[in-house]
Amino acid sequence: MAKESKRAIYPGTFDPITLGHLDIIKRGCKIFDEIVVAVAKNKEKNPMFSFEKRVEFVKKATRDLPKIKVIGFEGLLVDLSDEVDSNIIIRGLRAVSDFEYELQMGYANASLKKDLETIYLMPSLQYAFISSSIVRAILKYRGEVKHLVPKEILKDLKCM
């Protein structure tokens, strides 16, 4: 009997991808056979980087991880879950402040699709403080971010 492949979706704006995101992705690879990293277009958040750049950054940062597929998407996560044939969502929780928002989103998604499960992973301690908004704030003032983002995208960020 063939083993059924377990695929999960790790959605986010990834503006830009951080070492915290990468930590969650790598830890998810230990649990799932494939992770679809889904970069949300999300114009409402007014991202610093274009949709195309954010997808490119995630592809560069994950290119050496064989279990990863990177896609861009717009719309509802429940629709994407049907498109990629996965009922598992991965979300990262850094602090209690993340929990309330993520819990609401998980419940909202479950109300739209009953068999959609959300798995919450905490980043490793050394990455718990990192967020894309912190990286953007530091970049705005030309500060050093090499300890916050994957080395594969560092040169791209320096050119901004």
CYANA upper distance limits for C-alpha pairs under 8 A (distance plus 0.5 A):
  5 SER  CA     33 ASP  CA      6.48
  5 SER  CA     34 GLU  CA      8.27
  6 LYS  CA     32 PHE  CA      5.93
  6 LYS  CA     33 ASP  CA      5.73
  6 LYS  CA     34 GLU  CA      7.04
  6 LYS  CA     86 SER  CA      8.36
  7 ARG  CA     32 PHE  CA      6.49
  7 ARG  CA     33 ASP  CA      6.42
  7 ARG  CA     34 GLU  CA      5.20
  7 ARG  CA     35 ILE  CA      6.14
  7 ARG  CA     36 VAL  CA      7.80
  7 ARG  CA     85 ASP  CA      8.28
  7 ARG  CA     86 SER  CA      6.15
  7 ARG  CA     88 ILE  CA      7.63
  8 ALA  CA     32 PHE  CA      7.19
  8 ALA  CA     34 GLU  CA      6.94
  8 ALA  CA     35 ILE  CA      5.38
  8 ALA  CA     36 VAL  CA      6.67
  8 ALA  CA     86 SER  CA      6.36
  8 ALA  CA     87 ASN  CA      7.57
  8 ALA  CA     88 ILE  CA      5.32
  8 ALA  CA     89 ILE  CA      6.16
  8 ALA  CA     90 ILE  CA      7.15
  9 ILE  CA     35 ILE  CA      6.11
  9 ILE  CA     36 VAL  CA      5.20
  9 ILE  CA     37 VAL  CA      6.41
  9 ILE  CA     38 ALA  CA      7.16
  9 ILE  CA     81 SER  CA      7.98
  9 ILE  CA     86 SER  CA      7.49
  9 ILE  CA     88 ILE  CA      6.73
  9 ILE  CA     89 ILE  CA      5.36
  9 ILE  CA     90 ILE  CA      6.48
 10 TYR  CA     25 ILE  CA      8.11
 10 TYR  CA     35 ILE  CA      7.25
 10 TYR  CA     36 VAL  CA      6.60
 10 TYR  CA     37 VAL  CA      5.28
 10 TYR  CA     38 ALA  CA      6.46
 10 TYR  CA     89 ILE  CA      6.47
 10 TYR  CA     90 ILE  CA      5.39
 10 TYR  CA     91 ARG  CA      6.96
 11 PRO  CA     37 VAL  CA      6.36
 11 PRO  CA     38 ALA  CA      5.01
 11 PRO  CA     39 VAL  CA      6.49
 11 PRO  CA     40 ALA  CA      7.31
 11 PRO  CA     77 LEU  CA      8.48
 11 PRO  CA     89 ILE  CA      8.06
 11 PRO  CA     90 ILE  CA      7.89
 11 PRO  CA     91 ARG  CA      7.99
 12 GLY  CA     37 VAL  CA      8.43
 12 GLY  CA     38 ALA  CA      6.93
 12 GLY  CA     39 VAL  CA      5.93
 12 GLY  CA     40 ALA  CA      6.18
 13 THR  CA     39 VAL  CA      5.94
 13 THR  CA     40 ALA  CA      5.44
 13 THR  CA     41 LYS  CA      7.40
 13 THR  CA     42 ASN  CA      7.25
 13 THR  CA     47 PRO  CA      8.49
 13 THR  CA     54 ARG  CA      8.30
 14 PHE  CA     18 THR  CA      8.05
 14 PHE  CA     21 HIS  CA      8.44
 14 PHE  CA     39 VAL  CA      7.03
 14 PHE  CA     40 ALA  CA      8.45
 14 PHE  CA     54 ARG  CA      6.84
 14 PHE  CA     58 VAL  CA      8.09
 14 PHE  CA    132 SER  CA      7.41
 15 ASP  CA     47 PRO  CA      6.71
 15 ASP  CA     48 MET  CA      7.09
 15 ASP  CA     49 PHE  CA      6.71
 15 ASP  CA     54 ARG  CA      6.77
 15 ASP  CA    132 SER  CA      6.21
 15 ASP  CA    133 SER  CA      8.28
 15 ASP  CA    136 ARG  CA      8.32
 16 PRO  CA     49 PHE  CA      7.69
 16 PRO  CA     54 ARG  CA      6.73
 16 PRO  CA     57 PHE  CA      7.77
 16 PRO  CA    132 SER  CA      6.22
 16 PRO  CA    135 VAL  CA      8.13
 16 PRO  CA    136 ARG  CA      8.23
 16 PRO  CA    149 VAL  CA      8.50
 17 ILE  CA     21 HIS  CA      6.62
 17 ILE  CA     22 LEU  CA      7.90
 17 ILE  CA     54 ARG  CA      8.01
 17 ILE  CA     57 PHE  CA      7.36
 17 ILE  CA     58 VAL  CA      6.72
 17 ILE  CA     61 ALA  CA      8.45
 17 ILE  CA    132 SER  CA      7.32
 17 ILE  CA    149 VAL  CA      7.15
 17 ILE  CA    150 PRO  CA      8.04
 18 THR  CA     22 LEU  CA      6.85
 18 THR  CA    130 ILE  CA      7.70
 18 THR  CA    131 SER  CA      7.47
 18 THR  CA    132 SER  CA      6.94
 18 THR  CA    135 VAL  CA      8.44
 18 THR  CA    148 LEU  CA      6.36
 18 THR  CA    149 VAL  CA      4.81
 18 THR  CA    150 PRO  CA      6.75
 19 LEU  CA     23 ASP  CA      6.48
 19 LEU  CA    127 TYR  CA      7.21
 19 LEU  CA    130 ILE  CA      8.03
 19 LEU  CA    147 HIS  CA      8.49
 19 LEU  CA    148 LEU  CA      6.08
 19 LEU  CA    149 VAL  CA      5.44
 19 LEU  CA    150 PRO  CA      6.19
 20 GLY  CA     24 ILE  CA      6.94
 20 GLY  CA    123 PRO  CA      6.66
 20 GLY  CA    124 SER  CA      8.33
 20 GLY  CA    127 TYR  CA      5.49
 20 GLY  CA    128 ALA  CA      7.38
 20 GLY  CA    130 ILE  CA      6.53
 20 GLY  CA    131 SER  CA      7.78
 20 GLY  CA    148 LEU  CA      8.29
 21 HIS  CA     25 ILE  CA      6.75
 21 HIS  CA     92 GLY  CA      8.26
 22 LEU  CA     26 LYS  CA      6.59
 22 LEU  CA     61 ALA  CA      8.22
 22 LEU  CA     62 THR  CA      8.26
 22 LEU  CA    150 PRO  CA      8.14
 23 ASP  CA     27 ARG  CA      6.62
 23 ASP  CA    123 PRO  CA      6.73
 23 ASP  CA    124 SER  CA      7.51
 23 ASP  CA    127 TYR  CA      8.18
 24 ILE  CA     28 GLY  CA      6.46
 24 ILE  CA     92 GLY  CA      7.14
 24 ILE  CA    121 LEU  CA      7.24
 24 ILE  CA    122 MET  CA      7.97
 24 ILE  CA    123 PRO  CA      6.40
 25 ILE  CA     29 CYS  CA      6.78
 25 ILE  CA     35 ILE  CA      8.13
 26 LYS  CA     30 LYS  CA      7.45
 27 ARG  CA     31 ILE  CA      7.63
 28 GLY  CA     32 PHE  CA      6.58
 28 GLY  CA     35 ILE  CA      7.84
 28 GLY  CA     90 ILE  CA      8.29
 29 CYS  CA     33 ASP  CA      7.20
 29 CYS  CA     34 GLU  CA      7.41
 29 CYS  CA     35 ILE  CA      7.39
 29 CYS  CA     67 LYS  CA      7.07
 33 ASP  CA     67 LYS  CA      6.84
 34 GLU  CA     67 LYS  CA      5.16
 34 GLU  CA     68 ILE  CA      6.40
 34 GLU  CA     69 LYS  CA      7.96
 35 ILE  CA     67 LYS  CA      6.65
 35 ILE  CA     68 ILE  CA      5.56
 35 ILE  CA     69 LYS  CA      6.81
 36 VAL  CA     68 ILE  CA      6.47
 36 VAL  CA     69 LYS  CA      5.30
 36 VAL  CA     70 VAL  CA      6.26
 36 VAL  CA     71 ILE  CA      7.56
 37 VAL  CA     68 ILE  CA      7.42
 37 VAL  CA     69 LYS  CA      6.60
 37 VAL  CA     70 VAL  CA      5.27
 37 VAL  CA     71 ILE  CA      6.81
 38 ALA  CA     70 VAL  CA      6.54
 38 ALA  CA     71 ILE  CA      5.56
 38 ALA  CA     72 GLY  CA      5.98
 38 ALA  CA     73 PHE  CA      6.85
 39 VAL  CA     51 PHE  CA      8.36
 39 VAL  CA     54 ARG  CA      7.69
 39 VAL  CA     55 VAL  CA      6.62
 39 VAL  CA     70 VAL  CA      7.99
 39 VAL  CA     71 ILE  CA      6.67
 39 VAL  CA     72 GLY  CA      5.08
 39 VAL  CA     73 PHE  CA      6.55
 40 ALA  CA     51 PHE  CA      8.27
 40 ALA  CA     72 GLY  CA      6.46
 40 ALA  CA     73 PHE  CA      5.63
 40 ALA  CA     74 GLU  CA      6.29
 41 LYS  CA     51 PHE  CA      6.14
 41 LYS  CA     72 GLY  CA      7.43
 41 LYS  CA     73 PHE  CA      6.60
 41 LYS  CA     74 GLU  CA      5.88
 42 ASN  CA     46 ASN  CA      8.01
 42 ASN  CA     47 PRO  CA      8.28
 42 ASN  CA     74 GLU  CA      7.52
 43 LYS  CA     47 PRO  CA      7.33
 48 MET  CA    136 ARG  CA      7.88
 49 PHE  CA     53 LYS  CA      6.59
 49 PHE  CA     54 ARG  CA      6.73
 50 SER  CA     54 ARG  CA      6.72
 51 PHE  CA     55 VAL  CA      6.82
 51 PHE  CA     72 GLY  CA      8.33
 52 GLU  CA     56 GLU  CA      6.67
 53 LYS  CA     57 PHE  CA      6.53
 54 ARG  CA     58 VAL  CA      6.80
 55 VAL  CA     59 LYS  CA      6.72
 55 VAL  CA     70 VAL  CA      7.70
 55 VAL  CA     71 ILE  CA      7.48
 55 VAL  CA     72 GLY  CA      6.84
 56 GLU  CA     60 LYS  CA      6.66
 57 PHE  CA     61 ALA  CA      6.62
 57 PHE  CA    152 GLU  CA      8.41
 57 PHE  CA    153 ILE  CA      6.44
 58 VAL  CA     62 THR  CA      6.60
 58 VAL  CA     70 VAL  CA      7.54
 59 LYS  CA     63 ARG  CA      6.17
 59 LYS  CA     70 VAL  CA      6.61
 60 LYS  CA    152 GLU  CA      6.44
 60 LYS  CA    153 ILE  CA      7.30
 61 ALA  CA    150 PRO  CA      6.46
 61 ALA  CA    151 LYS  CA      8.13
 61 ALA  CA    152 GLU  CA      5.96
 61 ALA  CA    153 ILE  CA      7.22
 62 THR  CA     68 ILE  CA      7.39
 63 ARG  CA     68 ILE  CA      8.37
 73 PHE  CA     80 LEU  CA      8.03
 75 GLY  CA     79 ASP  CA      7.88
 75 GLY  CA     80 LEU  CA      8.26
 76 LEU  CA     80 LEU  CA      7.07
 77 LEU  CA     81 SER  CA      6.64
 77 LEU  CA    109 ASN  CA      7.96
 78 VAL  CA     82 ASP  CA      7.10
 78 VAL  CA    109 ASN  CA      6.96
 78 VAL  CA    112 LEU  CA      7.51
 78 VAL  CA    113 LYS  CA      7.03
 78 VAL  CA    116 LEU  CA      8.19
 79 ASP  CA     83 GLU  CA      6.93
 80 LEU  CA     84 VAL  CA      6.70
 81 SER  CA     85 ASP  CA      6.19
 81 SER  CA     86 SER  CA      5.56
 81 SER  CA     87 ASN  CA      6.45
 81 SER  CA     88 ILE  CA      8.41
 82 ASP  CA     86 SER  CA      7.08
 82 ASP  CA     87 ASN  CA      8.27
 87 ASN  CA    115 ASP  CA      6.97
 87 ASN  CA    116 LEU  CA      5.06
 87 ASN  CA    117 GLU  CA      6.51
 88 ILE  CA    116 LEU  CA      6.43
 88 ILE  CA    117 GLU  CA      5.38
 88 ILE  CA    118 THR  CA      6.28
 88 ILE  CA    119 ILE  CA      7.55
 89 ILE  CA    116 LEU  CA      7.93
 89 ILE  CA    117 GLU  CA      6.62
 89 ILE  CA    118 THR  CA      5.08
 89 ILE  CA    119 ILE  CA      6.49
 90 ILE  CA    118 THR  CA      6.37
 90 ILE  CA    119 ILE  CA      5.41
 90 ILE  CA    120 TYR  CA      6.44
 90 ILE  CA    121 LEU  CA      7.67
 91 ARG  CA    102 GLU  CA      8.07
 91 ARG  CA    118 THR  CA      7.58
 91 ARG  CA    119 ILE  CA      6.76
 91 ARG  CA    120 TYR  CA      5.44
 91 ARG  CA    121 LEU  CA      6.73
 92 GLY  CA    120 TYR  CA      6.13
 92 GLY  CA    121 LEU  CA      5.42
 92 GLY  CA    122 MET  CA      6.07
 92 GLY  CA    123 PRO  CA      7.21
 93 LEU  CA     98 ASP  CA      6.20
 93 LEU  CA     99 PHE  CA      6.80
 93 LEU  CA    102 GLU  CA      8.37
 93 LEU  CA    120 TYR  CA      6.94
 93 LEU  CA    121 LEU  CA      6.57
 93 LEU  CA    122 MET  CA      5.46
 93 LEU  CA    123 PRO  CA      7.55
 94 ARG  CA     98 ASP  CA      6.88
 94 ARG  CA    122 MET  CA      6.45
 94 ARG  CA    123 PRO  CA      6.96
 94 ARG  CA    128 ALA  CA      5.70
 94 ARG  CA    129 PHE  CA      7.49
 95 ALA  CA     99 PHE  CA      7.30
 95 ALA  CA    128 ALA  CA      8.17
 96 VAL  CA    100 GLU  CA      7.67
 97 SER  CA    101 TYR  CA      7.98
 98 ASP  CA    102 GLU  CA      6.59
 99 PHE  CA    103 LEU  CA      6.34
100 GLU  CA    104 GLN  CA      6.80
101 TYR  CA    105 MET  CA      6.80
102 GLU  CA    106 GLY  CA      6.51
103 LEU  CA    107 TYR  CA      6.68
104 GLN  CA    108 ALA  CA      6.55
105 MET  CA    109 ASN  CA      6.58
106 GLY  CA    110 ALA  CA      6.64
106 GLY  CA    117 GLU  CA      8.31
106 GLY  CA    118 THR  CA      6.53
107 TYR  CA    111 SER  CA      6.59
108 ALA  CA    112 LEU  CA      7.08
109 ASN  CA    113 LYS  CA      6.71
109 ASN  CA    116 LEU  CA      7.58
110 ALA  CA    114 LYS  CA      5.42
110 ALA  CA    115 ASP  CA      7.46
110 ALA  CA    116 LEU  CA      6.12
110 ALA  CA    117 GLU  CA      7.67
122 MET  CA    128 ALA  CA      8.23
123 PRO  CA    127 TYR  CA      6.50
123 PRO  CA    128 ALA  CA      6.13
124 SER  CA    128 ALA  CA      6.85
130 ILE  CA    134 ILE  CA      7.21
130 ILE  CA    135 VAL  CA      8.14
130 ILE  CA    148 LEU  CA      7.11
131 SER  CA    135 VAL  CA      7.01
132 SER  CA    136 ARG  CA      6.61
133 SER  CA    137 ALA  CA      6.65
134 ILE  CA    138 ILE  CA      6.78
135 VAL  CA    139 LEU  CA      6.57
135 VAL  CA    145 VAL  CA      7.10
135 VAL  CA    148 LEU  CA      7.55
135 VAL  CA    149 VAL  CA      8.48
136 ARG  CA    140 LYS  CA      6.55
137 ALA  CA    141 TYR  CA      7.37
138 ILE  CA    142 ARG  CA      6.76
138 ILE  CA    143 GLY  CA      5.47
138 ILE  CA    144 GLU  CA      7.51
138 ILE  CA    145 VAL  CA      7.57
139 LEU  CA    143 GLY  CA      6.05
139 LEU  CA    144 GLU  CA      7.91
139 LEU  CA    145 VAL  CA      7.79
139 LEU  CA    157 LEU  CA      8.43
145 VAL  CA    149 VAL  CA      6.87
145 VAL  CA    154 LEU  CA      8.36
146 LYS  CA    150 PRO  CA      7.95
146 LYS  CA    151 LYS  CA      7.32
146 LYS  CA    154 LEU  CA      7.04
149 VAL  CA    153 ILE  CA      7.77
149 VAL  CA    154 LEU  CA      7.37
150 PRO  CA    154 LEU  CA      7.19
151 LYS  CA    155 LYS  CA      8.36
153 ILE  CA    157 LEU  CA      6.86
154 LEU  CA    158 LYS  CA      6.79
155 LYS  CA    159 CYS  CA      7.02
156 ASP  CA    160 MET  CA      7.43
